Amino acid sequence: MAVITLLFCRNFIFEKTEIVFDFKCIEGWSMVTYRGGVKFSDFVSTYNLHKEAAMRYVGFVTPDTDYYVGVDMPSAMHPQTIICYEMNGETLPMETATLYD
């Protein structure tokens, strides 16, 4: 299995993408949040990661390693999939920045 580790920092050159996330829980509650971040596909293109993007899955882990998610590559490359660093106008601490699609 091929693994590539990249450090994502706030001093980046990407255009911010904003998405309204309307979460509806199966338990009956819902929440609308406003998220800002970088399109994963833009990240791949900017850093010429096309060979890596040919893999079947991509995994993301928070810096504290408490959270991990694996995503199939077609979903990760969708234009609405972002590496989220902002929620409801507030910058997220780096240990909680994550992927949303």
C-alpha positions as CSV (number, residue, x, y, z in Angstrom):
1,M,0.0,0.0,0.0
2,A,1.4,3.4,-0.9
3,V,1.2,6.2,1.7
4,I,1.9,9.8,1.3
5,T,1.9,12.2,4.3
6,L,1.3,15.9,3.7
7,L,1.3,18.7,6.2
8,F,-1.6,21.1,5.7
9,C,-1.0,24.6,7.1
10,R,-3.0,27.8,7.1
11,N,-0.5,29.7,5.0
12,F,-1.8,28.3,1.7
13,I,-2.4,29.7,-1.7
14,F,-5.9,28.3,-2.3
15,E,-9.2,30.0,-3.0
16,K,-11.6,29.5,-0.1
17,T,-14.7,27.4,-0.9
18,E,-17.8,27.9,1.2
19,I,-20.5,25.3,1.7
20,V,-23.7,25.3,3.7
21,F,-24.0,22.0,5.4
22,D,-27.5,20.9,6.4
23,F,-27.1,17.9,8.6
24,K,-30.2,15.9,9.4
25,C,-29.6,13.2,12.0
26,I,-31.5,9.9,11.9
27,E,-32.4,10.6,15.6
28,G,-34.6,13.5,14.5
29,W,-32.4,16.6,15.2
30,S,-30.8,18.8,12.5
31,M,-28.2,21.5,12.3
32,V,-27.1,24.0,9.6
33,T,-23.5,25.0,9.6
34,Y,-21.4,27.2,7.2
35,R,-18.1,25.6,6.4
36,G,-15.1,27.1,4.6
37,G,-12.1,25.3,3.2
38,V,-10.0,24.2,0.3
39,K,-11.4,21.9,-2.4
40,F,-9.5,18.6,-2.2
41,S,-9.3,18.5,-6.0
42,D,-7.6,21.9,-6.0
43,F,-5.1,20.6,-3.4
44,V,-4.4,17.6,-5.7
45,S,-4.0,19.8,-8.8
46,T,-1.8,22.5,-7.1
47,Y,0.7,19.9,-5.7
48,N,0.6,17.7,-8.9
49,L,-0.7,14.7,-6.9
50,H,-2.4,13.1,-10.0
51,K,-0.5,9.8,-9.5
52,E,-1.7,9.6,-5.9
53,A,-5.3,10.6,-7.0
54,A,-5.3,7.5,-9.1
55,M,-5.4,5.4,-5.9
56,R,-8.8,3.9,-4.9
57,Y,-9.0,5.6,-1.5
58,V,-7.6,8.6,0.5
59,G,-7.3,8.7,4.2
60,F,-7.3,11.7,6.5
61,V,-6.2,11.9,10.1
62,T,-6.2,14.8,12.5
63,P,-2.9,16.0,14.0
64,D,-3.8,14.5,17.4
65,T,-4.6,11.2,15.6
66,D,-8.0,11.0,17.4
67,Y,-10.0,11.0,14.2
68,Y,-9.5,9.2,11.0
69,V,-11.7,8.9,7.9
70,G,-11.2,7.0,4.6
71,V,-13.0,8.2,1.5
72,D,-13.2,6.7,-2.0
73,M,-11.3,8.8,-4.5
74,P,-14.2,9.7,-6.7
75,S,-16.0,11.2,-3.7
76,A,-12.8,12.9,-2.5
77,M,-12.4,14.6,-5.9
78,H,-16.0,15.8,-6.1
79,P,-16.1,19.7,-6.3
80,Q,-18.0,19.9,-3.1
81,T,-15.4,17.9,-1.0
82,I,-13.3,20.4,1.0
83,I,-10.6,20.2,3.5
84,C,-12.5,22.3,6.1
85,Y,-10.7,24.9,8.2
86,E,-13.6,27.2,9.1
87,M,-17.1,26.7,10.6
88,N,-19.7,29.3,11.0
89,G,-17.2,32.1,10.3
90,E,-14.8,30.8,13.0
91,T,-11.4,29.3,12.2
92,L,-11.2,25.7,13.5
93,P,-8.2,24.8,15.6
94,M,-5.8,22.7,13.5
95,E,-6.5,19.6,15.5
96,T,-10.1,19.6,14.3
97,A,-9.7,20.6,10.7
98,T,-11.2,17.8,8.6
99,L,-12.7,16.7,5.3
100,Y,-16.4,17.4,4.4
101,D,-18.3,16.5,1.3
